[in-house]
Amino acid sequence: MRTAAVTCLAVFTALAAGPASAQWLKVPTAGIPRDANGKPNLAAPAPQAPDGRPDLSGLWQLGSEIGYAANITTDLAPADVQPWAAALSRDRMGSFGKDDPETVGCKPGGPRHITRGGLTKIIQTPALIIVLFEDLSYRQIFLDGRPLPKNGDVQPWWYGYSTGHWDGDTLVVLSNNFRDDGWLDINGSPLTDQATMTERYTRPTYGTLRSDAVQFKDIRFDYCILDEAQAIKNSSTLAAKAVRLLKADHRLAMSGTPVENHLGELWSLFEFLNPGMLGTASVFARAGKNPDESTRQVLGRALRPFILRRTKGQVAPELPEKTEQTLYCELETEQRKLYEWRQ
């Protein structure tokens, strides 16, 4: 019997809440926390289930790197993938996916649902979680304390057999008993009946569900590159804290807006790029969020060797020059009160 193609793989994904009115535009979902303007407050504290556990229920938009959906072995060395599995993947790509059970045979996607975008609905009870996917397939996660059966003891299925348990506020899901003919990605990386899978889910806020963040902290990467790095500009967010756990020999942050509001955002980026270079957050804050000109010049000289800046003229000289038009809008009475209050 063949062994699993991939021994260990950790995928860091984030699930964001989809629009509450996606299906029923004029029938708002009850229980959603809202701000003063009546809009869903996705930053509100995560809800709790009746048993006191975090409630993961809801409609979620899965977000993950497109590279994993195409090739789940993208971060693995060739030696980490068994030769027969690499050869089978090449054959499947060479035939343009004609045997892909999902796209050709209309079969459930299995673990591929974790590595690509799409809507996912979670229904949670104390003993069972049901996960509904866009292709009308579903997955069960048993929370009633039953042990995970050995491979071959139950009927294999596209999503395998899954049991879950709580580790504090984190749901840990173990799965095995997958079908032997599943695909893990578009390239046709094989999923065998000897595979096992571990997932970890937390819900830090009402609108965010994170998976597998902690599994990366024990992996040493050659390169760690953040695209749209301004996403970690707030150093106190879970995303910023998560990327600072990563270990890498080389780090790169790419952003068109590295500083949008104040220099504290720059500290968060450099704490990822070169930890400790700008001191602690409290020490850096003494310079003020918007320091005077002399302080900015000193900081600029210190950081210049670490920044590569490319302007539009260098990247796309064929584009016309930027034009600016200033429009003034008078605030109404209530708007002005709110603006002055927030100032």
C-alpha positions in Angstrom: 0.0 0.0 0.0 1.4 3.4 -0.9 2.3 5.9 1.7 1.2 9.5 1.7 2.7 11.8 -0.9 3.4 14.6 1.5 4.6 13.9 5.0 3.8 17.2 6.6 2.3 20.4 5.3 1.1 23.5 7.2 -1.1 26.0 5.4 -1.8 29.4 7.0 -5.3 30.6 5.9 -7.7 33.2 7.1 -11.4 33.1 6.8 -13.2 36.4 6.7 -16.9 36.8 7.2 -18.9 37.2 4.0 -21.6 39.8 3.6 -24.5 39.0 5.9 -27.0 39.8 3.1 -25.4 37.8 0.4 -28.4 35.5 -0.2 -31.3 37.4 1.4 -30.7 41.0 0.8 -33.6 42.4 2.8 -33.6 39.8 5.6 -30.7 40.7 8.0 -29.3 37.9 10.1 -30.2 38.3 13.8 -27.5 38.5 16.4 -24.8 40.2 14.3 -23.1 43.0 16.3 -23.5 46.3 14.6 -21.9 49.8 14.9 -23.6 53.1 15.5 -24.5 53.3 11.8 -26.1 49.8 11.8 -23.3 48.2 9.8 -22.0 44.8 10.9 -19.1 45.2 13.3 -16.7 42.5 12.2 -14.1 43.6 14.8 -16.5 42.8 17.7 -15.5 40.0 20.1 -16.1 36.5 18.9 -19.3 35.0 20.0 -19.6 32.0 22.4 -21.6 28.9 21.9 -24.0 27.8 24.7 -21.3 25.4 26.0 -18.9 28.3 26.5 -16.7 27.4 23.5 -16.0 29.8 20.7 -18.8 29.7 18.2 -17.3 29.2 14.7 -20.7 29.2 13.0 -21.2 31.5 10.1 -20.7 32.1 6.4 -17.0 32.5 5.7 -14.9 33.6 2.7 -11.8 31.4 2.6 -8.7 33.3 1.7 -5.4 31.5 0.9 -2.3 31.8 -1.3 -3.1 30.9 -4.9 0.2 29.0 -5.1 -1.1 26.2 -2.7 -4.2 25.7 -4.8 -2.1 25.2 -7.9 0.8 23.2 -6.2 0.5 22.2 -2.6 4.1 21.1 -2.5 5.4 24.6 -3.5 7.2 25.1 -0.1 8.7 21.6 -0.1 12.1 20.4 -1.3 12.0 17.8 -4.1 13.3 15.2 -1.6 10.2 15.8 0.6 7.9 14.5 -2.2 8.1 10.8 -3.0 9.2 10.1 -6.6 6.1 8.1 -7.5 3.9 11.1 -6.4 6.0 13.6 -8.3 5.8 11.4 -11.4 2.0 11.0 -11.1 1.6 14.8 -10.8 3.7 15.4 -13.9 1.5 12.9 -15.8 -1.7 14.5 -14.7 -0.4 18.0 -15.7 0.7 16.6 -19.0 -2.8 15.3 -19.7 -4.3 18.7 -18.8 -6.2 17.4 -15.8 -8.5 15.1 -17.9 -8.8 12.8 -14.9 -9.3 15.5 -12.2 -12.2 14.0 -10.2 -13.5 17.4 -9.2 -13.6 19.3 -12.5 -14.3 16.4 -14.8 -16.1 13.9 -12.6 -18.0 16.5 -10.5 -16.8 14.9 -7.3 -16.3 16.7 -4.0 -13.1 18.8 -3.7 -11.9 17.2 -0.4 -9.0 19.0 1.2 -8.6 21.3 -1.8 -11.4 23.4 -0.3 -8.9 24.5 2.4 -6.3 25.9 -0.1 -8.4 28.1 -2.3 -10.9 30.8 -2.1 -14.7 30.3 -1.9 -17.6 30.5 0.4 -17.9 28.1 3.3 -20.6 27.8 5.9 -20.0 26.3 9.3 -22.8 25.0 11.5 -21.6 24.2 15.0 -23.3 22.1 17.8 -21.6 20.8 21.0 -21.2 17.4 19.5 -20.8 18.0 15.7 -19.7 20.6 13.2 -21.1 20.6 9.7 -19.2 22.4 7.0 -21.0 23.2 3.8 -19.2 24.0 0.5 -20.2 25.8 -2.7 -20.1 22.6 -4.7 -23.0 21.3 -2.5 -20.8 18.8 -0.7 -20.4 18.8 3.0 -18.0 17.7 5.8 -18.6 16.4 9.3 -16.3 17.0 12.3 -17.3 14.9 15.4 -16.8 16.7 18.7 -18.3 14.0 21.0 -14.9 12.6 22.2 -14.8 9.6 19.9 -11.3 8.4 18.9 -10.0 8.8 15.4 -10.4 5.4 13.7 -7.4 3.8 12.1 -7.0 4.1 8.3 -9.1 1.4 6.7 -11.5 0.9 9.6 -14.2 3.1 8.1 -15.4 3.8 4.6 -12.9 6.2 2.8 -14.4 9.5 1.7 -13.3 12.6 -0.2 -13.1 14.7 3.0 -11.9 11.7 5.1 -13.1 11.1 8.7 -12.6 14.0 11.1 -12.7 14.3 14.8 -12.1 17.5 16.8 -11.3 18.7 20.3 -10.7 22.0 21.9 -7.3 23.2 23.0 -8.3 26.3 25.0 -10.1 28.5 22.4 -8.6 26.6 19.5 -10.4 23.8 17.6 -7.9 21.1 16.6 -9.2 18.8 13.9 -7.7 15.4 13.0 -8.6 13.6 9.7 -7.8 10.4 8.0 -9.5 7.7 5.9 -9.4 9.7 2.7 -10.1 8.1 -0.7 -7.0 6.9 -2.6 -7.8 8.8 -5.8 -8.1 12.3 -4.5 -6.2 15.3 -5.8 -4.6 17.9 -3.5 -4.2 20.7 -6.0 -4.6 21.6 -9.7 -1.3 20.0 -10.5 -2.7 16.6 -9.4 -0.6 16.0 -6.3 -2.0 12.7 -5.1 -3.9 12.2 -1.8 -3.7 8.6 -0.7 -5.7 6.5 1.7 -2.8 6.6 4.2 -2.8 10.4 4.5 -3.5 12.3 7.8 -4.3 15.9 8.2 -4.3 18.3 11.2 -6.0 21.7 11.3 -6.2 24.3 14.0 -9.0 27.0 14.0 -9.4 30.1 16.2 -11.9 32.9 16.0 -10.3 36.1 17.4 -13.1 38.4 16.4 -16.6 38.2 15.1 -15.5 38.6 11.5 -12.2 36.6 11.4 -11.5 32.9 11.7 -7.8 31.9 11.5 -6.4 28.5 10.7 -3.0 26.9 11.3 -1.1 30.1 12.3 0.9 28.4 15.1 2.2 25.6 12.9 4.5 27.9 11.0 6.4 29.1 14.1 8.5 25.9 14.2 9.4 25.9 10.5 12.6 27.7 9.3 12.0 29.4 5.9 14.6 30.5 3.4 12.5 33.5 2.4 9.4 35.1 4.0 7.8 37.7 1.7 4.8 39.8 2.7 2.7 41.2 -0.2 0.4 44.1 0.7 2.5 44.4 3.9 0.4 47.3 5.2 -2.0 44.6 6.4 0.2 44.3 9.5 0.6 48.1 10.1 -1.3 47.7 13.4 1.3 45.9 15.5 -1.3 44.7 18.1 -3.4 42.7 15.6 -3.3 39.0 15.5 -2.0 39.1 11.9 1.0 41.2 12.9 1.7 39.0 15.9 1.4 35.9 13.8 3.9 37.0 11.1 6.4 37.9 13.9 6.4 34.3 14.9 7.8 33.2 11.6 11.5 32.2 11.3 13.2 33.1 8.0 16.8 33.7 6.8 15.6 36.5 4.5 12.5 38.8 4.9 10.9 41.1 2.4 7.8 43.4 2.8 6.2 44.8 -0.3 3.7 47.7 0.0 2.5 50.7 -2.0 1.5 52.4 1.2 4.0 51.5 3.9 2.9 54.4 6.1 -0.7 55.5 5.8 -1.4 57.3 9.1 1.6 57.6 11.4 5.2 56.2 12.0 3.9 53.5 14.4 2.9 51.6 11.3 6.5 51.7 10.1 7.7 50.2 13.4 5.3 47.3 12.9 6.8 46.6 9.4 10.4 46.7 10.6 9.7 44.6 13.7 8.8 41.9 11.2 11.7 42.7 8.8 14.5 43.2 11.4 13.2 42.5 14.9 14.5 45.0 17.5 16.1 47.4 15.0 13.8 50.2 16.1 13.6 49.2 19.7 10.4 48.4 21.5 7.1 49.9 20.5 7.0 51.9 23.7 10.5 53.4 23.1 9.8 54.1 19.4 6.5 55.8 20.4 8.4 58.4 22.4 9.4 60.1 19.1 5.7 60.6 18.5 3.4 59.4 15.8 4.2 62.4 13.7 7.6 63.7 14.8 9.3 67.0 13.8 11.4 67.4 10.6 14.8 66.7 12.2 13.6 63.4 13.8 12.1 62.3 10.4 15.4 63.0 8.7 17.4 61.0 11.2 15.0 58.1 10.9 15.1 58.4 7.1 18.9 58.1 7.0 18.8 55.1 9.3 16.2 53.2 7.2 17.2 54.2 3.7 19.6 51.2 3.3 16.7 48.8 3.9 14.2 50.4 1.5 14.0 49.9 -2.2 11.6 52.4 -3.7 10.2 52.3 -7.2 8.1 55.1 -8.5 5.5 54.9 -11.3 7.9 56.7 -13.6 10.4 53.8 -13.2 7.9 51.0 -13.5 5.5 52.3 -16.1 6.9 55.4 -17.8 4.2 55.2 -20.5 1.5 56.3 -18.0 0.6 60.0 -17.8 1.6 62.2 -14.9 -0.7 62.2 -11.9 -3.3 64.8 -11.8 -4.9 66.1 -8.6 -8.2 67.8 -8.1 -9.2 69.2 -4.7 -12.9 69.1 -3.8 -14.2 70.6 -0.6 -17.3 69.1 1.0 -19.1 70.8 3.8 -19.9 68.6 6.7 -23.4 68.5 8.0 -24.1 69.3 11.6 -24.1 65.7 12.9 -21.1 64.7 10.7 -19.1 67.7 12.1 -20.0 66.7 15.7 -18.8 63.1 15.0 -15.6 64.3 13.3 -14.7 66.7 16.1 -15.5 64.1 18.7 -13.2 61.6 17.0 -10.4 64.2 16.7 
